[in-house]
C-alpha cells in the first residue's frame, strides 16, 4: 500500500505539476526545425510532458484569453547549433501576429538575435549580439553582451522598400554591411555595401550595385560602383533575358565593350568587341553556338579574317591590306 501511494505521488510530480505550471493550456508538437524561419508542426497527444522534455522534440504553445496564442517555444537542436542546445521563443500580439522572437543558448541570450515586429506582423528590427569576456579591477572574469549588427526594415505602404544594416561598435549606429533597396514589386533595385572606416569612425560606402527591370520582370541592367566610380562588368539584357551588351570598367574608365546580336530564333549570331570605343574584333557563331569566323580590325579597318573548323581549331587566315 505504501509503495502504491509513493508511485502516485511520483507520478503526480512528473506529470500533473508540469502541466499545471503552464495553466494546463499547453499543446506539444513533434517536428523538426529546418531554420529559424521555417519549421513543420505535427500534433501529438500531450500524454507526458516529462517525456516530451526528455526527447527535446516538443513545441510548447501557450494560450491566453479567448484561446489566443500567447507564446510559442520550440527547441533548436544541437546538430543545428555548434554551441549546444537552445530554444527560440515567439511572442504574439492580440491580432495573432508575432511581435517578438528571441533565441536562447541554454538560459543565456548571448550570441542570439532578437527579431521585433510591428502591429501588422512585419519585421522592423533584428539585433545580433556577441559575447565579450574581460576582467574587472579585482581580476575576476566577466562577460558582457553588446550589439554587433542591427538590421532595420522600412516600408512604403504595404511594400518593403529598404533593409538597412548598422553596427553597434560605435556609440551611434553607423551603416555597415549590405543595404538593400526594393521597388513596389518587391524586386531589388539597389545593393550597397558599407565598411567601417576606423580613421573617421563611421561607415563608408564601398560597393554599389544597381538593377533595372523591364515591365515583364526581366532584369534590364546590372551596374556596379566602387567608391562611387564605375567598376567591374556592367550587364545589359533584352526583354527576353538575353545578354546584349557587357561593359568592363576599372576605376571609372571603360576598357572594353561587348555587343551581342541574335537571330530571330534566339540563337547567338555574332559578338563585337570594342576597346576604348574602337571596334577590334567580330566573332560569328554557327547554329551550335561555336565561332566559325573572326574578323580583326586595326585602326577601324578590317586587317585579318580567321576561319575555324567544327572543333574550334584555326584552319585558315586571310590578311586584308598592308
TASUL-V747963 format. One record per residue. N is the residue number from 1. RES is the residue in three letters. OMEGA is omega in radians with two decimals (* if undefined). NEAR is the number of other ideal C-beta (glycine too) atoms within 10 Angstrom. Layout:
# TASUL-V747963
n = <N | N>
res = <RES | RES>
omega = <OMEGA | OMEGA>
near = <NEAR | NEAR>
This chain:
# TASUL-V747963
n = <1 | 2 | 3 | 4 | 5 | 6 | 7 | 8 | 9 | 10 | 11 | 12 | 13 | 14 | 15 | 16 | 17 | 18 | 19 | 20 | 21 | 22 | 23 | 24 | 25 | 26 | 27 | 28 | 29 | 30 | 31 | 32 | 33 | 34 | 35 | 36 | 37 | 38 | 39 | 40 | 41 | 42 | 43 | 44 | 45 | 46 | 47 | 48 | 49 | 50 | 51 | 52 | 53 | 54 | 55 | 56 | 57 | 58 | 59 | 60 | 61 | 62 | 63 | 64 | 65 | 66 | 67 | 68 | 69 | 70 | 71 | 72 | 73 | 74 | 75 | 76 | 77 | 78 | 79 | 80 | 81 | 82 | 83 | 84 | 85 | 86 | 87 | 88 | 89 | 90 | 91 | 92 | 93 | 94 | 95 | 96 | 97 | 98 | 99 | 100 | 101 | 102 | 103 | 104 | 105 | 106 | 107 | 108 | 109 | 110 | 111 | 112 | 113 | 114 | 115 | 116 | 117 | 118 | 119 | 120 | 121 | 122 | 123 | 124 | 125 | 126 | 127 | 128 | 129 | 130 | 131 | 132 | 133 | 134 | 135 | 136 | 137 | 138 | 139 | 140 | 141 | 142 | 143 | 144 | 145 | 146 | 147 | 148 | 149 | 150 | 151 | 152 | 153 | 154 | 155 | 156 | 157 | 158 | 159 | 160 | 161 | 162 | 163 | 164 | 165 | 166 | 167 | 168 | 169 | 170 | 171 | 172 | 173 | 174 | 175 | 176 | 177 | 178 | 179 | 180 | 181 | 182 | 183 | 184 | 185 | 186 | 187 | 188 | 189 | 190 | 191 | 192 | 193 | 194 | 195 | 196 | 197 | 198 | 199 | 200 | 201 | 202 | 203 | 204 | 205 | 206 | 207 | 208 | 209 | 210 | 211 | 212 | 213 | 214 | 215 | 216 | 217 | 218 | 219 | 220 | 221 | 222 | 223 | 224 | 225 | 226 | 227 | 228 | 229 | 230 | 231 | 232 | 233 | 234 | 235 | 236 | 237 | 238 | 239 | 240 | 241 | 242 | 243 | 244 | 245 | 246 | 247 | 248 | 249 | 250 | 251 | 252 | 253 | 254 | 255 | 256 | 257 | 258 | 259 | 260 | 261 | 262 | 263 | 264 | 265 | 266 | 267 | 268 | 269 | 270 | 271 | 272 | 273 | 274 | 275 | 276 | 277 | 278 | 279 | 280 | 281 | 282 | 283 | 284 | 285 | 286 | 287 | 288 | 289 | 290 | 291 | 292 | 293 | 294 | 295 | 296 | 297 | 298 | 299 | 300 | 301 | 302 | 303 | 304 | 305 | 306 | 307 | 308 | 309 | 310 | 311 | 312 | 313 | 314 | 315 | 316 | 317 | 318 | 319 | 320 | 321 | 322>
res = <UNK | UNK | UNK | UNK | UNK | UNK | UNK | UNK | UNK | UNK | UNK | UNK | UNK | UNK | UNK | UNK | UNK | UNK | UNK | UNK | UNK | UNK | UNK | UNK | UNK | UNK | UNK | UNK | UNK | UNK | UNK | UNK | UNK | UNK | UNK | UNK | UNK | UNK | UNK | UNK | UNK | UNK | UNK | UNK | UNK | UNK | UNK | UNK | UNK | UNK | UNK | UNK | UNK | UNK | UNK | UNK | UNK | UNK | UNK | UNK | UNK | UNK | UNK | UNK | UNK | UNK | UNK | UNK | UNK | UNK | UNK | UNK | UNK | UNK | UNK | UNK | UNK | UNK | UNK | UNK | UNK | UNK | UNK | UNK | UNK | UNK | UNK | UNK | UNK | UNK | UNK | UNK | UNK | UNK | UNK | UNK | UNK | UNK | UNK | UNK | UNK | UNK | UNK | UNK | UNK | UNK | UNK | UNK | UNK | UNK | UNK | UNK | UNK | UNK | UNK | UNK | UNK | UNK | UNK | UNK | UNK | UNK | UNK | UNK | UNK | UNK | UNK | UNK | UNK | UNK | UNK | UNK | UNK | UNK | UNK | UNK | UNK | UNK | UNK | UNK | UNK | UNK | UNK | UNK | UNK | UNK | UNK | UNK | UNK | UNK | UNK | UNK | UNK | UNK | UNK | UNK | UNK | UNK | UNK | UNK | UNK | UNK | UNK | UNK | UNK | UNK | UNK | UNK | UNK | UNK | UNK | UNK | UNK | UNK | UNK | UNK | UNK | UNK | UNK | UNK | UNK | UNK | UNK | UNK | UNK | UNK | UNK | UNK | UNK | UNK | UNK | UNK | UNK | UNK | UNK | UNK | UNK | UNK | UNK | UNK | UNK | UNK | UNK | UNK | UNK | UNK | UNK | UNK | UNK | UNK | UNK | UNK | UNK | UNK | UNK | UNK | UNK | UNK | UNK | UNK | UNK | UNK | UNK | UNK | UNK | UNK | UNK | UNK | UNK | UNK | UNK | UNK | UNK | UNK | UNK | UNK | UNK | UNK | UNK | UNK | UNK | UNK | UNK | UNK | UNK | UNK | UNK | UNK | UNK | UNK | UNK | UNK | UNK | UNK | UNK | UNK | UNK | UNK | UNK | UNK | UNK | UNK | UNK | UNK | UNK | UNK | UNK | UNK | UNK | UNK | UNK | UNK | UNK | UNK | UNK | UNK | UNK | UNK | UNK | UNK | UNK | UNK | UNK | UNK | UNK | UNK | UNK | UNK | UNK | UNK | UNK | UNK | UNK | UNK | UNK | UNK | UNK | UNK | UNK | UNK | UNK | UNK | UNK | UNK | UNK | UNK | UNK | UNK | UNK | UNK | UNK | UNK | UNK | UNK | UNK | UNK | UNK | UNK | UNK | UNK | UNK | UNK>
omega = <3.12 | -3.14 | 3.11 | 3.12 | 3.12 | 3.13 | 3.11 | 3.13 | -3.14 | 3.12 | 3.13 | -3.13 | -3.03 | -3.12 | -3.04 | -3.09 | 3.11 | 3.11 | -3.11 | 3.13 | 3.12 | -3.14 | 3.13 | 3.10 | -3.13 | 2.99 | -3.12 | -3.11 | 3.11 | 3.14 | -3.10 | -3.13 | 3.12 | 3.02 | -3.04 | -3.06 | -3.05 | 3.05 | -3.08 | 3.13 | 3.02 | -3.03 | 3.01 | -3.12 | -3.07 | -3.12 | -3.08 | 3.08 | -3.13 | 3.12 | 3.13 | 3.12 | -3.10 | -3.12 | 3.11 | 3.13 | -3.05 | 2.99 | -3.12 | 3.10 | -3.13 | -3.09 | 3.09 | -3.13 | 3.09 | 3.08 | 3.10 | 3.13 | 3.14 | -3.08 | 3.07 | 3.14 | 3.07 | -3.02 | 2.96 | -3.03 | -3.09 | -3.12 | 3.13 | -3.09 | -3.08 | -3.06 | 3.09 | -3.09 | 3.10 | 3.12 | 3.08 | -3.08 | 3.10 | 3.11 | -3.05 | 3.06 | -3.09 | 3.11 | -3.13 | 3.03 | 3.13 | 3.11 | -3.14 | 3.05 | -3.12 | 3.07 | 3.13 | 2.96 | -2.96 | 3.09 | -3.08 | 3.06 | -3.11 | 3.14 | -3.07 | 3.03 | 3.10 | -3.06 | 3.12 | -3.07 | 3.06 | -3.06 | 3.14 | 3.11 | 3.12 | 3.12 | 3.11 | 3.12 | -3.14 | -3.09 | 3.04 | -3.10 | 3.03 | -3.13 | 3.13 | 3.13 | 3.11 | 3.11 | -3.13 | -3.09 | -3.13 | 3.12 | 3.13 | -3.13 | 3.13 | 3.11 | -3.13 | 3.10 | 3.10 | -3.11 | 3.08 | 3.13 | 3.02 | 3.07 | 3.10 | -3.08 | -3.11 | -3.08 | 2.95 | -3.03 | -3.13 | -2.98 | 3.05 | -3.09 | -3.09 | 2.95 | -3.08 | -3.14 | 3.13 | 3.05 | 3.14 | -3.11 | -3.10 | -3.13 | 3.09 | -3.13 | 3.12 | -3.12 | 3.09 | 3.11 | -3.01 | 2.99 | -3.11 | 3.09 | -3.03 | 2.98 | -3.11 | 3.10 | -3.13 | 3.14 | 3.12 | 3.13 | 3.12 | 3.03 | 3.11 | 3.08 | 3.13 | 3.05 | -3.10 | 3.07 | -3.05 | -3.14 | -3.13 | 3.11 | 3.14 | 3.10 | -3.09 | 3.12 | -3.10 | -3.05 | 3.07 | 3.04 | 3.13 | -3.13 | 3.05 | -3.04 | 2.96 | 3.14 | -3.13 | 3.09 | 3.12 | 3.10 | -3.13 | -3.11 | 3.03 | -3.05 | -3.12 | 3.11 | 3.01 | -3.05 | 3.08 | 3.07 | -3.14 | -3.08 | 3.05 | -3.08 | 2.97 | -3.06 | 3.14 | -3.07 | 3.01 | -3.05 | 3.08 | 3.12 | 3.12 | 3.09 | -3.11 | 3.13 | 3.06 | 3.12 | 3.10 | -3.11 | 2.97 | 3.10 | 3.09 | -3.10 | 3.10 | -3.13 | -3.08 | 3.06 | 3.10 | 3.06 | -3.07 | -3.12 | -3.02 | 3.00 | 3.08 | 3.12 | -3.12 | 3.13 | 3.14 | -3.12 | -3.13 | 3.12 | -3.13 | 3.12 | 3.10 | 3.02 | -3.08 | 3.07 | 3.08 | 3.14 | -3.08 | -3.08 | 3.01 | 3.13 | 3.13 | -3.04 | 3.06 | -3.08 | 3.12 | 3.11 | 3.13 | 3.13 | 3.06 | 3.11 | 3.09 | 3.09 | -3.13 | -3.09 | 3.05 | -3.12 | 3.07 | 3.13 | 3.11 | -3.07 | -3.07 | 3.06 | -3.13 | 3.10 | -3.10 | 3.07 | -3.07 | -3.14 | 3.10 | 3.12 | -3.13 | 3.12 | -3.13 | 3.05 | 3.13 | 3.10 | -3.13 | 3.12 | -3.08 | *>
near = <5 | 6 | 7 | 8 | 9 | 10 | 10 | 10 | 10 | 10 | 11 | 11 | 11 | 14 | 16 | 12 | 11 | 15 | 14 | 11 | 10 | 14 | 11 | 10 | 12 | 20 | 16 | 20 | 19 | 14 | 15 | 10 | 19 | 10 | 8 | 13 | 7 | 7 | 15 | 11 | 12 | 10 | 11 | 14 | 7 | 17 | 9 | 15 | 20 | 13 | 14 | 20 | 15 | 10 | 12 | 12 | 19 | 22 | 22 | 20 | 20 | 17 | 17 | 13 | 7 | 6 | 7 | 12 | 15 | 17 | 15 | 19 | 15 | 18 | 20 | 20 | 13 | 12 | 8 | 14 | 15 | 6 | 11 | 10 | 15 | 19 | 17 | 19 | 15 | 18 | 16 | 21 | 17 | 12 | 10 | 10 | 13 | 17 | 16 | 14 | 20 | 16 | 19 | 18 | 17 | 11 | 7 | 14 | 15 | 15 | 17 | 19 | 18 | 16 | 20 | 16 | 20 | 14 | 10 | 11 | 13 | 13 | 17 | 14 | 13 | 17 | 18 | 16 | 18 | 14 | 15 | 11 | 8 | 9 | 9 | 8 | 5 | 5 | 6 | 8 | 8 | 9 | 10 | 10 | 14 | 10 | 15 | 17 | 18 | 19 | 20 | 16 | 18 | 12 | 15 | 11 | 6 | 8 | 11 | 17 | 15 | 15 | 17 | 19 | 21 | 21 | 19 | 18 | 16 | 13 | 7 | 8 | 17 | 18 | 18 | 24 | 17 | 14 | 21 | 17 | 18 | 18 | 16 | 11 | 10 | 8 | 13 | 15 | 15 | 15 | 15 | 20 | 18 | 21 | 14 | 16 | 14 | 8 | 6 | 9 | 12 | 15 | 22 | 15 | 16 | 14 | 16 | 18 | 16 | 16 | 17 | 14 | 16 | 14 | 8 | 8 | 10 | 13 | 15 | 15 | 14 | 16 | 19 | 17 | 19 | 17 | 12 | 10 | 13 | 17 | 19 | 16 | 13 | 19 | 18 | 18 | 19 | 14 | 11 | 11 | 12 | 13 | 15 | 14 | 15 | 17 | 18 | 16 | 20 | 13 | 10 | 12 | 11 | 15 | 12 | 15 | 20 | 19 | 17 | 19 | 14 | 16 | 11 | 6 | 7 | 8 | 12 | 19 | 14 | 17 | 18 | 17 | 18 | 17 | 13 | 10 | 7 | 12 | 18 | 16 | 16 | 18 | 20 | 17 | 19 | 14 | 10 | 8 | 8 | 14 | 16 | 17 | 16 | 19 | 19 | 17 | 18 | 13 | 6 | 8 | 9 | 15 | 13 | 15 | 16 | 17 | 14 | 18 | 11 | 10 | 7 | 9 | 7 | 10 | 11 | 10 | 11 | 11 | 10 | 13 | 8 | 4>
